[in-house]
Amino acid sequence: FVGFETVRTTDTNGNYTIDYYHQRAGINNDAKGEVEDNIAKRGRKYRSETYDASGKLLNAELSRYTVSSLAGGTRFAVRLAQKTSMDYEGNSTPRAKAATYSYDSFGNPTTITDFGEVTLNNPAGDFSDIGNDKLTTTKTYALNSAKNITSLPSRAVVVDSTGTTVKESKWSYDGLNSGEVDRGNLTKNEQLLSANTYVS
């Protein structure tokens, strides 16, 4: 048993939410945007819909995951690759927003692209970017594999659709240079104030 395929939750006013979960069957629920159903994804929620008491769809959220085989091929890493939010506002065609995610070999998010408003191309959540409201966050990490320290952020940069930096943060640990770590004690956190000028 891998859990229920759908779960409906109703509040005291009659509003309700329906959540959809991967089942490992290898058969996609195309109408609801399920992509590449896989045993490694079993129990992962891929869609959530919210309705008012009259049954009118208010909003929906769609999540798409990637599956990576780990050493030996008997274990898998499942990571969120894309999230799409749809606001119906009482209409049959929603206004949608989307974001995508990529990771390093340790599972740390390295690039988060928030596309802002998008146009949906199909129920699976494929989309076309519109407008100029995209923000891209790039992250690097302080690593010390010998001590199994692999997930402490060292730098995060946010750029807009033109490539202009709108925010930058840096973290240092144990009195060392940015990107280095020994024990993992945070000793400095800096924010970009202006070109080449940081404040902590």
Disulfide bonds with the S-S distance in Angstrom:
none
